[in-house]
Amino acid sequence: MKTASLVALVTALSAIASPATAYFITFCPDAEEGQGAQTDCTAFMNEPSGGCQNLPSVIAAQASSVSQSGVTCTYFAGANCQGDAFTTNAMVIFDLGNDGFNDRIISFKCD
C-alpha cells in the first residue's frame, strides 16, 4: 500500500515539476502576390495548453505558409477553432494550398 502511494506522489510531483514545452509558430503571407515577404510574417510563442488562439487581422485568412517547432497543431478556417481543420506535426508547410488551407487559417491550437 505504501509503494502505491509513493508511486502516485512521485508521479504527481513529476507532473508539477516538469515544465511544458514551449512552441514557436510563424505564419507568412504569399510573397508571390506582392503582399508579403519574410519580414511580413507573424510569430507566436506560447506554452502549449490546448487552448485556441485566433490570428490577428494582419495575418488571419492571409497565411500561405506555416512553420512550427516541436508540437502538433490544428489549424482552423473559422474563429475560435471552429470550421474546417487540419492537424500536422510537420516543421514547415511551405504551401498551405496543398492542404486546402491557403489564405484560410483564422485560428489554431497546439498540443
All heavy atoms as an XYZ file, in Angstrom:
795
protein
N       0.812     -1.189      0.000
C       0.000      0.000      0.000
C       0.860      1.259      0.000
O       0.571      2.207     -0.701
C      -0.942     -0.026      1.215
C      -1.964      1.055      1.178
S      -3.104      0.795     -0.191
C      -4.544      1.509      0.445
N       1.943      1.246      0.799
C       2.819      2.408      0.843
C       3.515      2.629     -0.494
O       3.737      3.760     -0.892
C       3.853      2.245      1.958
C       3.287      2.344      3.337
C       4.364      2.239      4.378
C       3.781      2.332      5.764
N       4.797      2.269      6.797
N       3.857      1.554     -1.206
C       4.508      1.667     -2.509
C       3.589      2.346     -3.512
O       4.011      3.230     -4.253
C       4.931      0.279     -3.034
O       5.792     -0.334     -2.069
C       5.649      0.392     -4.353
N       2.326      1.972     -3.527
C       1.365      2.583     -4.452
C       1.210      4.071     -4.154
O       1.139      4.898     -5.062
C       0.021      1.873     -4.371
N       1.169      4.430     -2.890
C       1.041      5.840     -2.501
C       2.280      6.627     -2.907
O       2.197      7.764     -3.359
C       0.829      5.973     -0.998
O      -0.386      5.364     -0.631
N       3.450      6.011     -2.713
C       4.697      6.669     -3.086
C       4.779      6.877     -4.596
O       5.163      7.951     -5.055
C       5.893      5.845     -2.591
C       7.272      6.443     -2.861
C       7.389      7.819     -2.215
C       8.356      5.524     -2.358
N       4.384      5.871     -5.377
C       4.385      5.995     -6.835
C       3.437      7.106     -7.264
O       3.759      7.935     -8.111
C       4.010      4.653     -7.500
C       3.746      4.832     -8.985
C       5.112      3.635     -7.270
N       2.252      7.180     -6.676
C       1.278      8.222     -7.003
C       1.835      9.605     -6.672
O       1.676     10.559     -7.436
C      -0.035      7.974     -6.268
N       2.518      9.729     -5.526
C       3.094     11.005     -5.120
C       4.208     11.433     -6.063
O       4.256     12.583     -6.503
C       3.625     10.913     -3.683
C       4.311     12.164     -3.144
C       3.348     13.340     -3.120
C       4.883     11.903     -1.761
N       5.092     10.517     -6.431
C       6.184     10.837     -7.356
C       5.633     11.241     -8.711
O       6.089     12.208     -9.323
C       7.164      9.645     -7.480
C       8.145      9.861     -8.621
C       7.911      9.446     -6.170
N       4.615     10.539     -9.186
C       4.002     10.859    -10.471
C       3.394     12.255    -10.429
O       3.565     13.053    -11.349
C       2.923      9.822    -10.839
O       3.540      8.537    -10.879
C       2.281     10.141    -12.168
N       2.687     12.581     -9.363
C       2.062     13.901     -9.225
C       3.111     15.001     -9.161
O       2.976     16.040     -9.804
C       1.175     13.934     -7.986
N       4.171     14.789     -8.389
C       5.229     15.798     -8.285
C       5.966     15.975     -9.605
O       6.344     17.092     -9.966
C       6.205     15.421     -7.168
C       5.660     15.549     -5.750
C       6.680     15.015     -4.744
C       5.283     16.981     -5.441
N       6.160     14.901    -10.345
C       6.822     14.999    -11.644
C       5.997     15.834    -12.606
O       6.525     16.624    -13.378
C       7.046     13.609    -12.245
O       7.942     12.886    -11.448
N       4.703     15.668    -12.576
C       3.828     16.437    -13.461
C       3.889     17.917    -13.125
O       3.884     18.771    -14.007
C       2.392     15.924    -13.356
N       3.964     18.236    -11.839
C       4.039     19.635    -11.416
C       5.403     20.222    -11.762
O       5.506     21.355    -12.242
C       3.784     19.754     -9.901
C       2.330     19.381     -9.595
C       4.094     21.152     -9.406
C       2.044     19.208     -8.115
N       6.458     19.472    -11.555
C       7.812     19.978    -11.742
C       8.236     20.046    -13.204
O       9.120     20.809    -13.555
C       8.805     19.111    -10.970
N       7.610     19.247    -14.067
C       8.019     19.219    -15.467
C       7.479     20.432    -16.196
O       6.272     20.619    -16.284
C       7.480     17.959    -16.160
O       8.021     16.818    -15.555
N       8.346     21.280    -16.715
C       7.851     22.447    -17.437
C       7.256     22.033    -18.778
O       7.710     21.086    -19.405
C       9.109     23.293    -17.648
C      10.230     22.313    -17.595
C       9.794     21.216    -16.662
N       6.232     22.741    -19.197
C       5.636     22.482    -20.511
C       6.612     22.910    -21.599
O       7.400     23.826    -21.420
C       4.334     23.255    -20.647
N       6.575     22.226    -22.710
C       7.442     22.558    -23.827
C       6.871     23.766    -24.557
O       5.700     23.772    -24.921
C       7.528     21.371    -24.801
O       7.976     20.235    -24.074
C       8.479     21.667    -25.934
N       7.681     24.768    -24.759
C       7.230     25.961    -25.468
C       7.188     25.684    -26.960
O       7.923     24.843    -27.462
C       8.167     27.126    -25.189
N       6.307     26.361    -27.660
C       6.265     26.237    -29.112
C       6.474     27.586    -29.766
O       6.286     28.628    -29.142
C       4.974     25.576    -29.597
C       3.697     26.361    -29.374
C       3.371     27.458    -30.181
C       2.796     25.982    -28.400
C       2.195     28.156    -29.996
C       1.616     26.672    -28.217
C       1.318     27.762    -29.016
O       0.162     28.453    -28.836
N       6.889     27.543    -30.998
C       7.114     28.749    -31.784
C       6.496     28.498    -33.150
O       6.838     27.527    -33.820
C       8.621     29.002    -31.920
C       8.948     30.323    -32.535
C       8.864     31.485    -31.792
C       9.334     30.409    -33.858
C       9.172     32.710    -32.355
C       9.646     31.625    -34.423
C       9.564     32.781    -33.674
N       5.550     29.330    -33.560
C       4.863     29.183    -34.843
C       4.956     30.484    -35.609
O       4.775     31.564    -35.045
C       3.378     28.827    -34.643
C       3.248     27.535    -33.854
C       2.662     28.708    -35.983
C       1.842     27.199    -33.493
N       5.241     30.382    -36.900
C       5.316     31.557    -37.763
C       4.369     31.377    -38.941
O       4.410     30.352    -39.621
C       6.749     31.760    -38.291
O       7.637     31.847    -37.178
C       6.854     33.039    -39.105
N       3.519     32.363    -39.163
C       2.603     32.393    -40.299
C       3.106     33.447    -41.276
O       3.390     34.573    -40.881
C       1.198     32.808    -39.847
C       0.562     31.844    -38.894
C       0.742     31.966    -37.528
C      -0.236     30.811    -39.366
C       0.143     31.080    -36.644
C      -0.839     29.921    -38.488
C      -0.652     30.061    -37.126
N       3.217     33.084    -42.557
C       3.697     34.036    -43.560
C       2.695     34.158    -44.706
O       2.150     33.154    -45.167
C       5.039     33.594    -44.132
S       6.361     33.565    -42.913
N       2.470     35.392    -45.197
C       1.609     35.581    -46.362
C       2.346     35.182    -47.629
O       3.553     34.933    -47.610
C       1.309     37.075    -46.341
C       2.489     37.669    -45.655
C       2.959     36.648    -44.661
N       1.636     35.146    -48.725
C       2.209     34.743    -50.011
C       3.025     35.875    -50.607
O       2.480     36.897    -51.016
C       1.084     34.339    -50.969
C       1.631     33.724    -52.233
O       1.980     32.538    -52.182
O       1.733     34.426    -53.246
N       4.331     35.691    -50.697
C       5.221     36.727    -51.226
C       5.038     36.929    -52.725
O       5.274     38.005    -53.244
C       6.674     36.380    -50.924
N       4.582     35.882    -53.431
C       4.429     35.992    -54.880
C       3.347     36.980    -55.283
O       3.363     37.534    -56.356
C       4.108     34.620    -55.488
C       5.268     33.658    -55.410
C       4.899     32.307    -55.975
O       3.855     32.175    -56.637
O       5.667     31.367    -55.747
N       2.368     37.188    -54.400
C       1.299     38.120    -54.714
C       1.676     39.552    -54.373
O       0.860     40.446    -54.489
C       0.030     37.717    -53.957
C      -0.528     36.392    -54.416
C      -1.768     35.996    -53.637
O      -2.278     36.822    -52.850
O      -2.235     34.875    -53.833
N       2.898     39.757    -53.926
C       3.347     41.102    -53.611
C       2.832     41.623    -52.287
O       3.104     42.744    -51.916
N       2.096     40.800    -51.556
C       1.547     41.267    -50.294
C       2.416     40.890    -49.103
O       2.123     41.267    -47.989
C       0.130     40.733    -50.094
C       0.073     39.231    -49.977
C      -1.333     38.749    -49.725
O      -2.149     39.476    -49.174
N      -1.630     37.545    -50.123
N       3.477     40.142    -49.343
C       4.287     39.752    -48.199
C       5.669     39.308    -48.581
O       5.948     38.986    -49.718
N       6.519     39.363    -47.614
C       7.879     38.849    -47.716
C       8.207     38.285    -46.345
O       7.372     38.328    -45.444
C       8.840     39.973    -48.098
N       9.394     37.772    -46.160
C       9.761     37.196    -44.877
C       9.518     38.160    -43.721
O       9.180     37.748    -42.641
C      11.216     36.754    -44.899
C      11.466     35.492    -45.696
C      10.751     34.307    -45.110
O       9.662     33.949    -45.539
N      11.336     33.687    -44.134
N       9.683     39.443    -43.933
C       9.500     40.414    -42.854
C       8.032     40.627    -42.514
O       7.724     41.223    -41.501
C      10.138     41.763    -43.229
O       9.545     42.227    -44.449
C      11.626     41.638    -43.395
N       7.115     40.129    -43.342
C       5.682     40.297    -43.085
C       5.091     39.135    -42.305
O       3.879     39.063    -42.133
C       4.925     40.449    -44.407
C       5.272     41.752    -45.111
O       5.626     42.722    -44.416
O       5.196     41.780    -46.344
N       5.921     38.236    -41.834
C       5.437     37.068    -41.104
C       5.010     37.460    -39.690
O       5.489     38.445    -39.134
C       6.522     36.004    -41.026
S       7.010     35.388    -42.651
N       4.100     36.676    -39.129
C       3.609     36.886    -37.768
C       3.969     35.656    -36.948
O       3.648     34.537    -37.337
C       2.084     37.093    -37.771
O       1.775     38.220    -38.585
C       1.558     37.318    -36.364
N       4.631     35.867    -35.824
C       5.107     34.756    -34.997
C       4.355     34.682    -33.684
O       3.933     35.701    -33.128
C       6.596     34.909    -34.732
N       4.173     33.461    -33.189
C       3.573     33.193    -31.889
C       4.530     32.327    -31.103
O       5.112     31.391    -31.626
C       2.262     32.411    -32.037
C       1.131     33.211    -32.586
C       1.013     33.393    -33.949
C       0.196     33.785    -31.745
C      -0.032     34.131    -34.473
C      -0.854     34.519    -32.258
C      -0.965     34.688    -33.630
N       4.688     32.624    -29.824
C       5.464     31.779    -28.931
C       4.652     31.653    -27.656
O       4.258     32.664    -27.078
C       6.829     32.374    -28.634
C       7.705     31.494    -27.805
S       9.367     32.183    -27.695
C       9.982     31.244    -26.341
N       4.384     30.427    -27.243
C       3.495     30.245    -26.113
C       3.701     28.872    -25.499
O       4.301     28.012    -26.106
C       2.052     30.395    -26.592
C       1.125     30.851    -25.498
O       1.459     30.812    -24.331
N      -0.053     31.290    -25.862
N       3.161     28.675    -24.340
C       3.136     27.353    -23.723
C       1.950     26.592    -24.315
O       0.845     27.119    -24.340
C       2.956     27.477    -22.210
C       4.098     28.156    -21.506
C       5.310     27.266    -21.363
O       5.148     26.046    -21.298
O       6.415     27.800    -21.316
N       2.162     25.373    -24.775
C       1.028     24.624    -25.321
C       0.059     24.228    -24.216
O       0.433     23.588    -23.259
C       1.677     23.403    -25.950
C       2.981     23.265    -25.265
C       3.412     24.644    -24.851
N      -1.168     24.655    -24.348
C      -2.156     24.336    -23.333
C      -3.394     23.698    -23.937
O      -4.313     23.344    -23.227
C      -2.565     25.619    -22.605
O      -3.178     26.503    -23.525
N      -3.417     23.575    -25.258
C      -4.601     23.062    -25.912
C      -5.635     24.142    -26.126
O      -6.687     23.893    -26.692
N      -5.334     25.365    -25.683
C      -6.266     26.470    -25.846
C      -6.244     27.027    -27.255
O      -5.242     26.956    -27.955
N      -7.344     27.588    -27.661
C      -7.493     28.138    -29.004
C      -6.943     29.564    -29.064
O      -7.106     30.338    -28.123
C      -8.970     28.148    -29.376
S      -9.294     28.800    -31.022
N      -6.283     29.884    -30.177
C      -5.823     31.256    -30.417
C      -6.324     31.709    -31.773
O      -6.143     31.021    -32.772
C      -4.297     31.325    -30.393
C      -3.711     31.075    -29.031
C      -2.249     31.443    -28.977
O      -1.795     32.377    -29.617
N      -1.498     30.701    -28.207
N      -6.967     32.873    -31.799
C      -7.380     33.480    -33.058
C      -6.223     34.309    -33.595
O      -5.523     34.975    -32.827
C      -8.603     34.367    -32.861
C      -9.846     33.573    -32.536
O     -10.112     32.552    -33.144
N     -10.611     34.031    -31.558
N      -6.013     34.253    -34.906
C      -4.956     35.055    -35.512
C      -5.370     36.519    -35.562
O      -6.557     36.819    -35.750
C      -4.672     34.572    -36.931
C      -4.067     33.180    -37.080
C      -3.861     32.850    -38.554
C      -2.754     33.084    -36.338
N      -4.419     37.437    -35.425
C      -4.747     38.854    -35.569
C      -5.102     39.162    -37.032
O      -4.693     38.436    -37.943
C      -3.464     39.561    -35.138
C      -2.388     38.560    -35.306
C      -3.009     37.219    -35.111
N      -5.828     40.231    -37.247
C      -6.315     40.564    -38.588
C      -5.191     40.755    -39.597
O      -5.401     40.566    -40.792
C      -7.203     41.808    -38.543
O      -6.464     42.917    -38.055
N      -3.995     41.098    -39.145
C      -2.878     41.326    -40.053
C      -2.474     40.050    -40.806
O      -1.906     40.125    -41.889
C      -1.666     41.945    -39.312
C      -1.059     40.959    -38.320
C      -0.626     42.458    -40.268
N      -2.805     38.870    -40.278
C      -2.442     37.614    -40.935
C      -3.624     36.655    -41.082
O      -3.552     35.706    -41.865
C      -1.252     36.923    -40.196
C      -0.617     35.810    -41.038
C      -1.692     36.408    -38.834
C       0.076     36.274    -42.280
N      -4.733     36.888    -40.397
C      -5.897     35.990    -40.491
C      -6.365     35.889    -41.935
O      -6.502     36.894    -42.628
C      -7.036     36.495    -39.609
N      -6.569     34.672    -42.393
C      -7.009     34.368    -43.763
C      -6.040     34.908    -44.818
O      -6.425     35.214    -45.935
C      -8.421     34.890    -44.017
N      -4.754     35.023    -44.448
C      -3.740     35.501    -45.384
C      -2.486     34.631    -45.400
O      -1.585     34.873    -46.201
C      -3.340     36.939    -45.041
C      -4.470     37.927    -45.147
C      -4.035     39.312    -44.733
O      -2.986     39.784    -45.165
N      -4.810     39.948    -43.888
N      -2.390     33.641    -44.525
C      -1.180     32.820    -44.430
C      -1.116     31.809    -45.573
O      -2.087     31.131    -45.872
C      -1.128     32.091    -43.098
N       0.039     31.765    -46.207
C       0.287     30.787    -47.269
C       1.325     29.755    -46.855
O       1.493     28.750    -47.525
C       0.762     31.498    -48.533
O      -0.285     32.269    -49.064
N       2.039     30.029    -45.764
C       2.986     29.056    -45.231
C       3.011     29.165    -43.712
O       2.694     30.211    -43.144
C       4.389     29.268    -45.811
O       4.917     30.496    -45.376
N       3.385     28.054    -43.082
C       3.447     27.972    -41.629
C       4.693     27.187    -41.254
O       5.007     26.182    -41.884
C       2.205     27.246    -41.056
C       2.357     27.005    -39.567
C       0.944     28.016    -41.324
N       5.387     27.644    -40.235
C       6.450     26.824    -39.643
C       6.157     26.709    -38.155
O       5.662     27.650    -37.537
C       7.830     27.430    -39.902
O       7.947     28.682    -39.279
N       6.420     25.546    -37.605
C       6.161     25.303    -36.189
C       7.275     24.439    -35.637
O       7.939     23.735    -36.380
C       4.796     24.640    -35.999
C       4.698     23.265    -36.645
C       3.288     22.725    -36.663
O       2.361     23.447    -36.983
N       3.137     21.465    -36.326
N       7.461     24.509    -34.328
C       8.541     23.728    -33.733
C       8.039     22.878    -32.578
O       7.411     23.381    -31.664
C       9.643     24.664    -33.229
O       9.136     25.498    -32.204
N       8.279     21.593    -32.686
C       8.113     20.694    -31.564
C       6.713     20.400    -31.062
O       6.572     19.903    -29.952
N       5.685     20.714    -31.813
C       4.333     20.449    -31.356
C       3.457     19.958    -32.508
O       3.839     20.061    -33.670
C       3.661     21.709    -30.757
C       4.311     22.124    -29.469
C       3.666     22.854    -31.755
N       2.315     19.458    -32.155
C       1.290     19.131    -33.132
C       0.235     20.223    -33.035
O      -0.246     20.530    -31.939
C       0.657     17.759    -32.826
O       1.681     16.769    -32.945
C      -0.468     17.452    -33.791
N      -0.103     20.822    -34.167
C      -1.078     21.913    -34.175
C      -2.232     21.587    -35.104
O      -2.056     20.913    -36.120
C      -0.428     23.210    -34.641
S       0.850     23.832    -33.537
N      -3.390     22.096    -34.745
C      -4.576     22.013    -35.597
C      -4.915     23.434    -36.021
O      -5.002     24.331    -35.182
C      -5.761     21.371    -34.858
O      -5.360     20.071    -34.415
C      -6.969     21.247    -35.770
N      -5.092     23.614    -37.307
C      -5.398     24.921    -37.897
C      -6.841     24.907    -38.383
O      -7.292     23.926    -38.979
C      -4.432     25.212    -39.046
C      -3.002     25.255    -38.577
C      -2.185     24.139    -38.681
C      -2.492     26.394    -37.985
C      -0.875     24.167    -38.218
C      -1.183     26.433    -37.514
C      -0.381     25.313    -37.637
O       0.901     25.338    -37.172
N      -7.561     26.005    -38.141
C      -8.987     26.082    -38.435
C      -9.305     27.222    -39.398
O      -8.680     28.282    -39.348
C      -9.774     26.316    -37.136
C      -9.646     25.196    -36.152
C      -8.584     25.155    -35.264
C     -10.581     24.179    -36.125
C      -8.458     24.125    -34.349
C     -10.461     23.141    -35.216
C      -9.400     23.106    -34.324
N     -10.338     27.007    -40.210
C     -10.790     28.022    -41.158
C     -11.763     29.003    -40.509
O     -12.129     30.006    -41.120
C     -11.444     27.369    -42.370
N     -12.162     28.761    -39.285
C     -13.081     29.655    -38.585
C     -12.488     30.148    -37.283
O     -11.516     29.606    -36.761
N     -13.108     31.202    -36.750
C     -12.668     31.758    -35.468
C     -12.975     30.782    -34.338
O     -13.837     29.909    -34.468
C     -13.370     33.089    -35.219
N     -12.264     30.926    -33.247
C     -12.476     30.134    -32.036
C     -12.364     28.629    -32.286
O     -13.083     27.833    -31.694
C     -13.824     30.483    -31.404
C     -13.913     31.956    -31.087
O     -12.987     32.542    -30.527
N     -15.007     32.581    -31.476
N     -11.455     28.271    -33.200
C     -11.158     26.868    -33.525
C     -12.401     26.100    -33.963
O     -12.671     24.992    -33.492
C     -10.434     26.197    -32.362
S      -8.824     26.960    -32.053
N     -13.125     26.704    -34.871
C     -14.328     26.104    -35.450
C     -14.145     25.965    -36.956
O     -13.311     26.619    -37.547
C     -15.561     26.982    -35.166
C     -15.848     27.193    -33.696
C     -16.274     25.925    -33.002
O     -17.126     25.187    -33.490
N     -15.675     25.651    -31.854
N     -14.949     25.143    -37.574
C     -14.953     25.005    -39.027
C     -13.966     23.963    -39.525
O     -13.452     23.144    -38.763
N     -13.707     24.001    -40.841
C     -12.766     23.067    -41.460
C     -11.428     23.151    -40.749
O     -11.013     24.233    -40.327
C     -12.566     23.392    -42.940
C     -13.810     23.168    -43.771
O     -14.697     22.417    -43.328
O     -13.890     23.750    -44.861
N     -10.741     22.004    -40.654
C      -9.478     21.978    -39.920
C      -8.538     20.933    -40.496
O      -8.961     20.001    -41.182
C      -9.748     21.663    -38.446
N      -7.252     21.119    -40.222
C      -6.273     20.068    -40.476
C      -5.238     20.102    -39.371
O      -4.961     21.143    -38.785
C      -5.643     20.179    -41.875
C      -4.544     21.185    -42.004
C      -3.214     20.798    -41.912
C      -4.826     22.523    -42.244
C      -2.191     21.724    -42.043
C      -3.815     23.454    -42.381
C      -2.492     23.053    -42.279
N      -4.690     18.937    -39.061
C      -3.725     18.782    -37.977
C      -2.409     18.304    -38.561
O      -2.387     17.454    -39.446
C      -4.244     17.761    -36.949
O      -5.493     18.231    -36.434
C      -3.256     17.576    -35.805
N      -1.315     18.860    -38.047
C       0.004     18.460    -38.532
C       1.046     18.599    -37.428
O       0.884     19.403    -36.516
C       0.429     19.292    -39.764
O       1.670     18.799    -40.263
C       0.579     20.757    -39.419
N       2.100     17.812    -37.560
C       3.274     17.980    -36.704
C       4.503     18.284    -37.554
O       5.626     18.213    -37.084
C       3.501     16.760    -35.812
C       3.775     15.502    -36.612
O       3.768     15.507    -37.844
N       4.001     14.412    -35.912
N       4.269     18.624    -38.828
C       5.368     18.976    -39.735
C       6.059     20.245    -39.244
O       5.410     21.135    -38.703
C       4.840     19.190    -41.151
N       7.356     20.320    -39.455
C       8.111     21.510    -39.039
C       7.773     22.727    -39.899
O       7.633     23.821    -39.394
C       9.616     21.228    -39.113
C      10.099     20.216    -38.100
S      10.091     20.841    -36.418
C      11.450     21.971    -36.467
N       7.655     22.527    -41.205
C       7.383     23.642    -42.116
C       6.395     23.182    -43.179
O       6.542     22.109    -43.745
C       8.671     24.141    -42.810
C       8.355     25.268    -43.783
C       9.700     24.588    -41.794
N       5.403     23.997    -43.418
C       4.489     23.774    -44.535
C       4.666     24.990    -45.439
O       4.233     26.091    -45.118
C       3.030     23.652    -44.070
C       2.902     22.516    -43.063
C       2.106     23.441    -45.269
C       1.567     22.453    -42.380
N       5.354     24.773    -46.554
C       5.670     25.879    -47.443
C       4.476     26.346    -48.259
O       4.395     27.490    -48.648
C       6.814     25.498    -48.392
C       8.135     25.392    -47.696
C       8.718     24.161    -47.485
C       8.778     26.519    -47.245
C       9.933     24.054    -46.833
C      10.000     26.429    -46.590
C      10.574     25.195    -46.383
N       3.549     25.442    -48.542
C       2.408     25.783    -49.386
C       1.138     25.228    -48.762
O       0.832     24.053    -48.902
C       2.609     25.218    -50.797
C       1.511     25.633    -51.759
O       0.552     26.322    -51.339
O       1.620     25.267    -52.935
N       0.402     26.085    -48.052
C      -0.830     25.641    -47.414
C      -1.898     25.252    -48.426
O      -2.871     24.592    -48.087
C      -1.362     26.727    -46.480
C      -0.568     26.909    -45.191
C      -0.978     28.186    -44.487
C      -0.730     25.710    -44.291
N      -1.716     25.634    -49.692
C      -2.643     25.232    -50.742
C      -2.685     23.726    -50.912
O      -3.708     23.156    -51.288
N      -1.560     23.050    -50.622
C      -1.520     21.591    -50.720
C      -2.455     20.935    -49.713
O      -2.876     19.805    -49.902
C      -0.100     21.069    -50.511
C       0.823     21.463    -51.637
O       0.387     21.733    -52.755
N       2.110     21.529    -51.342
N      -2.750     21.631    -48.619
C      -3.663     21.125    -47.600
C      -5.048     21.764    -47.719
O      -5.892     21.570    -46.856
C      -3.090     21.391    -46.202
C      -1.790     20.635    -45.981
O      -1.833     19.393    -46.042
O      -0.757     21.274    -45.769
N      -5.254     22.552    -48.770
C      -6.534     23.230    -48.954
C      -6.747     24.396    -48.010
O      -7.873     24.819    -47.771
N      -5.648     24.939    -47.468
C      -5.779     25.991    -46.469
C      -5.062     27.287    -46.828
O      -4.845     28.126    -45.964
C      -5.305     25.474    -45.103
C      -6.436     24.947    -44.280
C      -6.976     23.708    -44.554
C      -6.991     25.696    -43.268
C      -8.035     23.215    -43.829
C      -8.055     25.225    -42.533
C      -8.584     23.976    -42.802
N      -4.698     27.494    -48.075
C      -4.063     28.746    -48.461
C      -5.022     29.901    -48.185
O      -6.169     29.900    -48.623
C      -3.676     28.722    -49.942
C      -2.851     29.922    -50.309
O      -1.852     30.211    -49.678
N      -3.281     30.640    -51.331
N      -4.555     30.871    -47.441
C      -5.335     32.070    -47.091
C      -6.640     31.732    -46.366
O      -7.631     32.444    -46.506
C      -5.635     32.906    -48.342
C      -4.388     33.454    -49.002
O      -3.347     33.538    -48.324
O      -4.449     33.800    -50.189
N      -6.649     30.652    -45.573
C      -7.878     30.254    -44.880
C      -7.743     30.173    -43.364
O      -8.751     30.129    -42.667
C      -8.358     28.897    -45.394
C      -8.840     28.933    -46.821
C      -9.465     27.620    -47.237
N     -10.661     27.333    -46.435
C     -11.110     26.098    -46.198
N     -10.498     25.050    -46.685
N     -12.198     25.921    -45.457
N      -6.530     30.136    -42.823
C      -6.389     29.927    -41.377
C      -6.821     31.169    -40.608
O      -6.336     32.272    -40.847
C      -4.941     29.558    -41.001
C      -4.552     28.234    -41.653
C      -4.789     29.471    -39.476
C      -3.101     27.859    -41.456
N      -7.755     30.950    -39.684
C      -8.267     32.024    -38.827
C      -7.853     31.791    -37.362
O      -7.636     32.726    -36.619
C      -9.813     32.115    -38.907
C     -10.264     32.349    -40.343
C     -10.370     33.166    -37.977
C      -9.940     33.701    -40.906
N      -7.737     30.522    -36.973
C      -7.402     30.194    -35.586
C      -6.631     28.876    -35.538
O      -6.586     28.137    -36.521
C      -8.673     30.113    -34.741
O      -9.552     29.131    -35.236
N      -6.021     28.612    -34.377
C      -5.253     27.372    -34.216
C      -5.146     27.004    -32.745
O      -5.366     27.832    -31.866
C      -3.853     27.513    -34.823
C      -2.940     28.421    -34.054
C      -2.026     27.900    -33.153
C      -2.976     29.801    -34.225
C      -1.170     28.732    -32.429
C      -2.129     30.632    -33.521
C      -1.224     30.101    -32.619
N      -4.801     25.739    -32.514
C      -4.444     25.299    -31.162
C      -3.387     24.219    -31.292
O      -3.360     23.480    -32.278
C      -5.650     24.811    -30.378
C      -6.367     23.613    -30.918
C      -7.550     23.271    -30.043
C      -8.349     22.119    -30.626
N      -9.471     21.779    -29.759
N      -2.503     24.167    -30.307
C      -1.385     23.218    -30.335
C      -1.372     22.409    -29.045
O      -1.748     22.892    -27.986
C      -0.057     23.950    -30.492
S       0.037     24.917    -32.006
N      -0.891     21.186    -29.163
C      -0.786     20.300    -28.017
C       0.654     19.871    -27.825
O       1.400     19.787    -28.739
C      -1.640     19.050    -28.201
C      -3.126     19.403    -28.360
O      -3.613     20.214    -27.576
O      -3.756     18.838    -29.262
